[in-house]
Amino acid sequence: MTNVFYCRISTDLQNDARQLEYAKQLGIEPQYIFNDHFTGTTMKRKELERMNQFLRMGDVVHVESISRIGRTTLEVIQLIEAWNKKGIYLVSQKEHIDTRTKNPYTEALYVIYALYSSIEHKQRKQRCEEGMIMARLRGEHIGRRKLEDLKGSKNKKYQIESAVQERLEKNTSMRTLSKKYGVAINTIYRYIREHRRVDY
């Protein structure tokens, strides 16, 4: 039986410090920590896939929160069900879920929390869209300026922010962003580090 830890952050402006600290408290060895840096709305995560290939019957997957393994109810349920069939267990610290305890309450609990996470994700997206609509109605500019408007602009900060925004939205390569916005790659990385926030 091996205890492993799965960690995921969604954007370049988030960090995994809190999740990794929890893994350390559990005494999980570094080689058994699988750390993804992709959005939870897709199951195409290399470290998750690598962990699934590693897992054997009796192994226990620890997570800081059930939302780390997926952001939709279907994804979470499918993954946990697949693990259950292989005799692999899930322990989630935040929600106090432990599928080693075989009873209807635990199973109902992870379904409820997965549903809550999915609803919360949709509500955040809806609030963002509503905010953009209201801003347009007020005549405010939404999104990045046209590239031709940026050329020759002395507003370097806006160019950097535009590059970072595109990085987050489209995962555009740093080389492409540097060429497109006329900003050094190191400058973009430095901006991301300075404005990095804890993942919630």
Secondary structure, DSSP 8 states (H G I E B T S, - for coil): --EEEEEE--STTEE-HHHHHHHHHTT--GGGEEEE-S-TT-S--HHHHHHHHH--TT-EEEES-GGGG-SSHHHHHHHHHHHHHTT-EEEETTTTEETTS-SHHHHHHHHHHHHHHHHHHHHHHHHHHHHHHHHHHTT---S---HHHHTT-S-HHHHHHHHHHHHHHH---HHHHHHHHT--HHHHHHHHHHT-EE--
